[in-house]
Amino acid sequence: MALAAAQPLLIDFVDHLAAGGDDDDDNVLAEVLIADDAEQFAGRTIAEVCGPLEGLQVLGLEHADGRFTVGPNGGTVLHERDRLMLYGNQTAIEALSAVAE
């Protein structure tokens, strides 16, 4: 708690992201679950899955076993039941979500 009090800009930044970020109304903060039957994602890298999508940032990854990776690199392999924390264009995130679930 003391750390948060010492870093108010960080709290403001996260609030800013959650509220839609930049002045662009199309950006959102979202979570995408890699479903058990999402064969097109499981075994592929973040770069393969998210790279073709314009304006998308992968902020974090919760692995199926509960571990977290902050700012995973493009070479990180996705597995069933992983969760991606994303920021970016709402249309791109919705397209990704539709295929992942």
Secondary structure, DSSP 8 states (H G I E B T S, - for coil): -HHHHH-HHHHHHHHHHHTT-SS-TTEEEEEEE--TT-TTTTTSBHHHHHTTSTTEEEEEEE-TTS-EEES--TT-B--TT-EEEEEEEHHHHHHHHHHH-
